[in-house]
Amino acid sequence: MVKVTLDTNILISGTFWEGEAYKIIQLIEQKKIQCYLSKAILVEYNKVMHSGEILEKVEDHHLRIKSAIIKVIEMCNIVEPKIKVSAIPEDPADNKILECALAAKVDYIITYDEHILKLKEFEMIKIIKPKEFLKKL
């Protein structure tokens, strides 16, 4: 089975909007692919979910946000990276995505983040946008 790590931007997009990221979330729910996240990614996801930008867009936001976070935790495998990486000097916070993917030995990192995408590959893990991933699948 294909193993992926999703960047926080994919989690947010797939939670609230029906597009390519949403289709990937559905594939995870249907157990057609496996998703691996780390505590650091979940902390960032929670922080972004409670940001003013998201709270403005989501009606009945407390319930929807809480249920979305629980859903992500339930459908994804959580790993604790042991190796620290510094491959993205422009945005060091993005390194947590690489660390998680490395710890989980995933096949793909799926992201919209240009800092991560420009690597194209990291330790033999392909880094692609959701649209490309869906085409490959």
Secondary structure, DSSP 4 states (H G I P E B T S, - for coil): --EEEE-HHHHHHHHHS-SHHHHHHHHHHTTSSEEEEEHHHHHHHHHHHTSHHHHHH-TTHHHHHHHHHHHHHHHSEEE---S-----TT-GGGHHHHHHHHHHT-SEEE---HHHHTT-EETTEEEE-HHHHHHH-
